[in-house]
Amino acid sequence: MPPLSAPALLDATLRTVARRYRVPASAAAIPEPQSASPATTLALAVEQARAALARGETPAAALQERFIEALASLIREALRADGGDPVFQAMVMRHRAPHVREYASLSAGAAQDRREIWAAVNAIAHPGRQQRLVPGPWREALARLHACAAASSWSALRDAVQGLPDMPEIANGAPGLARLLDSPALKRLQRLEALASDDLVRRYRMLWERHGPRSGSAGASARGVAARQRGAAVEAQASQALAALARRLNEAGQAPASYRVVTSMRVPASIPAPHERAKTEWDAVLLRQVLPVEEAPAWEICLLAEAKASVDAATTDLPKLLRGLRLLAQADKDAVYAFETQQGTVRLQGASLSALHADAAGLAGMVLYCCDAPAEASPRLLGAASRMQLLSAQASLEYASGLALAQTADSAALEPVWHQLLESPRWHSVLNQYPTLWQVRELMVHPGDLMAAIDRAGA
């Protein structure tokens, strides 16, 4: 058998690579065991509703009842004191208690408020300014002021500011101190400080801390570093696999070094289309050299690879990826575009970009999600984002609040969620979550499986 050409070798590799994350194209092919979790039952009910609507039918009343009962079970499961969902429990507490809602609202803007107060305090009492003053009451008062801000003691900061106006040295700092004392940001931080001592607010904070370290804390920083390292490791595996593929294609090609891989490829602003919410940086890209243009080599895209640490991460990423493909497809086919990459600037032919398609057929031979997570024996059918949207619906929160207060509630109260799912554009992603999951898993490969397919195709 003659050796494969480079294009045929690429096609064979993508066609034969193991797809260990794959799920059936139709959820109807998935048997639902008697002991199915509420999340699985919900996912299958949602998909059956979507399929009925796609056929122009109204979903059956029995399916509505099944959905509602499964959602009620999911809510009860999330509310369990042992093994429940602390994020959902915090949301229910916020829904029930106005002062917890106020605390949550103030917390959302607290970082900006702190920056504003720090800037105001430093303008008046920065240690450098203190050092220029002669030792005495004024210098000591500014040191107290700065220490209160450093300790996030907002009521003490207010008291320290109020203690300054009687001092004769106040003349130069009076306007800044007055603005600081009247600052809405300081008032919000004082209110946040007061609410933090409430028992219910403390429980609310404990629930969030069970979910993960507080934003801005050392634990949150450590988690962020670990996540970045994890992402970098998956990206490295993906780029190594594509580099191996490029070497094999070059061995099979007619001209030397006609394939290469670049990483962190950034889309130039010169492509005439909106960049907002679209993927504008691609993790790894397999390129093929085309005829020189104006005596400089130009390239075309053969394969785009995105590295993800989990199926959920890829599922969340897919809409952004599709917008990124549509952005690239707006390129002028007669132009050549300069893309910045980790390997330097590469020039890509507009014709290659404009030929990209964001439909299922276009994705199949052009895009891979690379993931090194283990494949589950029973794939999770209800994605994390869809699960949270179902739980955080107004009717779900009200039902959960009733359970939390009275230990009983009528699941019929969840019927509005069913109607929103079928009718509201805001619920489109939940209604279509199984087709999205299927599409992502079709595109997903393990880097080790890709390396094995490269070896087989070239053997």
C-alpha positions in Angstrom: 0.0 0.0 0.0 1.5 3.4 -1.0 2.2 5.9 1.7 -0.5 8.4 2.4 -0.1 12.0 1.2 0.1 14.7 3.9 -3.6 15.8 3.5 -4.8 12.1 3.5 -2.6 11.4 6.5 -4.2 14.4 8.4 -7.7 13.2 7.4 -6.9 9.6 8.5 -5.5 10.8 11.9 -8.6 12.9 12.7 -10.9 10.1 11.5 -9.3 7.3 13.5 -8.4 9.1 16.7 -10.2 7.6 19.7 -13.0 9.8 21.0 -13.2 8.6 24.6 -15.5 11.4 25.7 -18.2 10.7 23.1 -21.9 10.3 23.9 -24.7 9.1 21.6 -26.0 11.6 19.1 -29.5 11.1 20.4 -30.3 11.0 24.1 -33.0 8.5 23.3 -30.2 5.9 22.9 -29.2 6.4 26.6 -31.0 3.9 28.9 -32.2 5.6 32.0 -31.7 3.3 35.0 -34.3 3.1 37.8 -31.8 4.7 40.2 -31.0 7.7 37.8 -30.0 10.8 39.6 -32.3 13.8 39.5 -29.7 15.6 37.3 -29.7 12.8 34.7 -33.5 12.6 34.7 -33.7 16.3 34.2 -31.2 16.3 31.3 -33.1 13.5 29.5 -36.5 15.3 30.1 -35.1 18.6 28.8 -33.7 16.8 25.7 -37.0 15.0 25.1 -38.8 18.4 25.3 -36.4 19.9 22.8 -36.8 17.0 20.4 -40.6 17.3 20.6 -40.4 21.1 19.8 -38.1 20.4 16.9 -40.7 18.0 15.5 -43.3 20.7 15.9 -45.0 18.9 18.7 -46.1 20.1 22.2 -44.2 18.2 24.9 -46.5 15.8 26.7 -48.0 16.6 30.1 -46.3 13.5 31.5 -43.0 14.9 30.5 -43.8 18.2 32.2 -44.6 16.3 35.4 -41.4 14.3 35.2 -39.3 17.4 34.7 -41.0 19.2 37.7 -40.5 16.2 40.0 -36.9 15.8 38.9 -36.2 19.5 39.5 -37.8 19.3 43.0 -35.6 16.3 43.8 -32.5 18.2 42.5 -33.4 21.1 44.8 -33.9 18.9 47.8 -30.6 17.2 47.1 -28.8 20.6 46.9 -30.4 21.7 50.2 -29.1 18.7 52.2 -27.0 19.8 55.1 -24.7 16.9 54.5 -23.4 16.7 50.9 -25.6 19.4 49.5 -24.6 22.4 47.4 -23.2 25.3 49.5 -23.5 27.8 46.6 -27.2 27.0 46.1 -27.8 27.1 49.8 -26.1 30.6 50.0 -28.4 31.7 47.1 -31.5 30.5 48.9 -30.4 32.3 52.0 -29.8 35.5 50.0 -33.2 35.1 48.4 -34.9 34.7 51.9 -33.2 37.5 53.9 -33.1 41.1 52.7 -30.1 42.0 54.8 -28.1 39.0 53.4 -29.1 40.3 49.9 -27.8 43.8 50.9 -24.6 42.3 52.2 -24.1 40.3 48.9 -24.8 43.4 46.9 -22.4 45.6 48.9 -19.7 42.8 48.7 -19.9 42.8 44.9 -18.6 46.3 44.8 -16.4 46.3 47.9 -13.1 45.8 46.0 -13.7 49.0 44.0 -14.9 50.9 47.1 -11.7 49.8 49.0 -9.5 51.0 46.1 -11.3 54.4 46.1 -10.9 54.8 49.9 -7.2 53.7 49.7 -6.6 56.3 47.1 -8.2 59.0 49.2 -6.3 58.0 52.3 -3.0 57.8 50.5 -3.6 61.3 49.1 -3.8 62.6 52.7 -1.8 60.2 54.8 0.6 58.2 52.7 3.7 57.1 54.8 5.9 59.2 52.5 3.8 62.3 53.3 3.9 61.5 57.0 7.7 61.3 56.9 7.9 64.9 55.7 6.0 66.1 58.8 7.7 67.0 62.1 6.9 64.4 64.8 3.8 65.4 66.7 0.0 65.0 67.0 -0.7 65.7 63.3 1.8 63.0 62.1 0.5 60.5 64.7 -3.1 61.2 63.6 -2.3 60.6 59.9 -0.5 57.3 60.9 -3.7 56.2 62.7 -5.7 57.1 59.7 -3.5 55.1 57.4 -3.4 52.1 59.8 -7.3 52.0 59.9 -7.4 51.8 56.2 -4.8 49.1 56.1 -6.7 47.1 58.6 -10.0 47.6 56.7 -11.5 49.1 59.9 -13.9 51.5 58.3 -15.8 52.7 61.3 -12.5 53.4 63.0 -11.3 55.2 59.9 -14.4 57.4 60.1 -13.7 58.1 63.8 -10.1 58.9 63.0 -11.1 61.4 60.3 -13.7 63.0 62.6 -11.0 63.5 65.2 -8.8 65.5 62.9 -10.7 68.8 62.2 -9.9 70.3 65.7 -6.2 70.2 64.9 -4.6 73.5 63.7 -2.5 71.6 61.0 -5.7 70.6 59.2 -5.8 73.5 56.8 -4.1 71.9 53.8 -5.8 68.5 54.2 -9.4 69.7 55.0 -10.9 69.4 51.6 -9.6 65.8 51.1 -10.7 64.8 54.6 -14.2 66.2 54.0 -14.6 64.3 50.8 -13.3 61.1 52.5 -15.8 61.5 55.4 -18.7 62.1 53.0 -17.7 59.4 50.5 -20.5 57.0 49.5 -17.8 54.3 49.2 -16.8 54.7 52.9 -20.5 54.6 53.9 -21.0 51.4 51.9 -17.9 49.8 53.5 -19.1 50.8 57.0 -22.5 49.2 56.3 -20.8 46.1 55.0 -18.7 46.0 58.2 -21.8 46.2 60.3 -23.6 43.5 58.4 -20.7 41.2 58.7 -21.4 40.6 62.4 -25.0 39.3 61.7 -25.4 35.6 62.4 -27.2 34.9 59.1 -24.6 36.8 57.2 -21.9 34.8 58.9 -23.6 31.6 57.9 -23.9 32.9 54.3 -20.2 33.6 54.2 -19.4 30.2 55.6 -21.4 28.6 52.8 -19.4 30.5 50.2 -16.1 29.6 51.9 -17.1 25.9 51.7 -17.4 26.3 48.0 -13.9 27.9 47.8 -11.6 30.5 49.3 -12.8 34.1 49.5 -11.9 36.3 46.5 -8.6 38.1 47.1 -7.5 35.7 49.9 -4.3 33.7 49.9 -6.3 30.6 49.3 -8.0 32.1 46.2 -4.6 33.2 44.9 -3.2 29.7 45.4 -6.2 28.1 43.7 -5.8 30.5 40.8 -2.1 29.6 40.4 -2.9 25.9 40.5 -5.6 26.4 37.8 -3.2 28.3 35.6 -0.6 25.6 36.0 -3.2 23.0 35.2 -4.3 24.9 32.0 -0.7 25.4 30.9 0.0 21.7 31.3 -2.9 20.7 29.1 -1.9 23.4 26.5 1.6 22.0 26.5 0.3 18.5 25.8 -1.9 19.7 23.0 0.8 21.7 21.3 3.2 18.7 21.6 0.7 16.4 20.0 0.2 18.9 17.1 3.9 19.3 16.7 4.3 15.6 16.4 1.5 15.6 13.8 3.3 18.4 11.9 6.5 16.4 11.8 4.7 13.4 10.4 2.9 15.5 7.8 6.2 17.0 6.7 7.7 13.5 6.3 4.8 12.6 4.1 4.7 15.9 2.1 6.3 16.8 -1.2 8.1 19.9 0.0 10.2 20.2 3.2 8.9 21.9 6.3 5.5 22.8 4.7 3.6 22.3 8.1 4.2 24.0 11.4 2.5 24.6 14.7 2.1 28.0 16.5 0.7 28.6 19.9 -1.2 31.5 21.5 -2.2 32.8 18.1 -3.9 36.3 18.5 -6.4 37.5 16.0 -5.4 40.9 14.5 -7.8 43.9 14.8 -7.5 44.3 11.0 -10.1 41.6 10.4 -13.2 43.6 9.7 -15.7 42.2 12.2 -16.7 42.7 15.9 -14.2 41.0 18.2 -16.4 41.3 21.3 -17.2 38.0 23.1 -15.4 36.0 20.3 -12.3 33.9 20.8 -9.4 36.0 19.8 -6.6 33.8 21.0 -6.1 30.2 19.9 -4.1 27.8 22.0 -2.4 25.8 19.2 -2.8 25.9 15.4 -1.5 23.6 12.7 -0.5 25.6 9.7 0.4 24.7 6.1 2.6 26.8 4.0 1.2 28.1 0.7 2.8 29.9 -2.2 4.9 32.9 -1.3 3.1 36.2 -1.4 5.3 39.2 -2.2 8.3 37.1 -1.6 7.2 36.3 2.0 5.8 32.9 3.0 2.1 32.8 3.8 0.2 30.0 5.6 -3.2 28.5 5.8 -5.0 27.0 8.8 -5.3 23.2 8.8 -6.4 22.6 12.4 -7.3 24.7 15.5 -6.8 23.1 18.9 -8.1 24.4 22.3 -6.9 22.9 25.6 -9.4 22.4 28.4 -9.1 20.7 31.7 -12.7 19.4 31.7 -15.7 18.7 29.6 -17.6 21.5 31.4 -14.9 24.0 30.6 -15.2 23.1 26.9 -19.0 23.2 26.9 -18.9 26.7 28.4 -16.3 27.7 25.8 -18.1 26.5 22.7 -20.2 29.6 22.0 -17.1 31.8 22.3 -15.2 29.4 19.9 -18.0 29.5 17.4 -18.0 33.3 17.5 -14.3 33.2 17.0 -14.6 31.1 13.9 -17.2 33.5 12.5 -14.8 36.3 13.2 -12.0 34.6 11.3 -14.4 33.9 8.4 -15.0 37.6 7.9 -11.5 38.0 6.6 -11.0 39.4 3.1 -10.1 36.3 0.9 -7.7 38.4 -1.2 -5.8 39.8 1.8 -3.0 38.4 4.0 -3.2 39.0 7.7 -0.4 39.2 10.3 -1.1 37.1 13.5 1.1 37.4 16.6 2.1 34.1 18.2 4.5 32.7 20.7 6.8 31.8 17.8 6.6 35.3 16.3 4.5 36.9 13.5 2.9 34.6 11.0 1.1 35.7 7.8 -2.2 33.9 7.1 -4.0 33.9 3.8 -7.5 35.5 4.0 -8.8 32.8 1.6 -8.0 30.2 4.2 -9.7 32.2 7.0 -12.8 33.0 4.9 -13.3 29.3 4.2 -13.9 28.5 7.8 -17.4 27.4 8.9 -18.9 27.3 12.3 -21.5 24.5 11.5 -21.1 20.9 12.7 -19.5 19.8 9.4 -17.0 22.6 9.4 -16.0 22.0 13.0 -15.4 18.2 12.5 -12.3 18.5 10.4 -11.0 21.8 11.7 -11.3 22.0 15.5 -10.2 19.8 18.4 -10.7 20.3 22.1 -7.8 18.6 23.9 -8.5 17.4 27.4 -6.5 15.0 29.7 -9.3 14.5 32.2 -10.3 10.8 32.7 -13.4 9.7 30.8 -16.4 9.0 33.0 -18.0 5.5 33.1 -21.4 7.4 33.1 -21.0 10.8 31.5 -22.7 13.6 33.3 -25.5 14.7 31.0 -26.6 17.9 32.8 -23.9 20.5 32.5 -22.9 22.7 35.4 -24.1 25.9 33.8 -27.5 24.4 32.9 -27.9 22.9 36.4 -27.2 26.3 38.0 -29.6 28.1 35.8 -32.3 25.6 36.7 -31.6 26.0 40.4 -31.3 29.8 40.4 -34.7 30.3 38.6 -37.0 32.5 40.7 -39.5 29.7 41.1 -36.7 27.3 42.2 -35.5 29.7 44.8 -39.0 30.3 46.1 -39.6 26.6 46.3 -36.3 26.0 48.1 -37.1 28.9 50.5 -40.4 27.2 51.4 -38.6 23.9 52.0 -36.0 25.7 54.2 -38.6 27.5 56.3 -41.4 24.9 56.6 -39.7 21.7 55.5 -42.5 21.2 53.0 -43.5 22.8 49.7 -45.7 22.1 46.7 -43.6 21.1 43.6 -46.3 22.5 41.4 -44.8 25.9 42.2 -41.9 24.9 39.8 -44.2 24.9 36.8 -43.0 28.3 35.6 -39.5 26.9 35.1 -40.9 24.4 32.6 -42.7 27.2 30.6 -39.6 29.4 30.7 -37.5 26.5 29.4 -39.9 26.0 26.4 -40.6 29.6 25.6 -37.9 32.0 26.8 -34.9 32.8 24.6 -32.9 33.2 27.8 -33.3 29.5 28.3 -32.2 28.5 24.8 -28.8 27.2 26.0 -30.4 25.0 28.7 -33.0 23.6 26.2 -30.2 22.8 23.7 -27.7 21.7 26.3 -27.6 18.0 25.2 -26.8 18.8 21.5 -24.1 21.2 22.7 -22.7 18.5 25.0 -22.7 16.0 22.1 -21.0 18.5 19.8 -18.3 19.3 22.3 -17.6 15.7 23.1 -17.4 14.9 19.4 -14.6 17.4 19.1 -12.8 16.4 22.3 -9.7 14.1 22.3 -7.2 13.1 24.8 -3.6 14.2 23.8 -2.4 10.6 24.3 -5.1 9.3 22.0 -4.1 11.9 19.4 -0.4 10.8 19.6 -1.5 7.2 19.2 -3.6 8.0 16.1 -0.6 9.9 14.6 1.6 6.8 15.0 -1.0 4.5 13.5 -1.7 6.7 10.5 1.9 7.0 9.7 2.8 3.3 10.2 
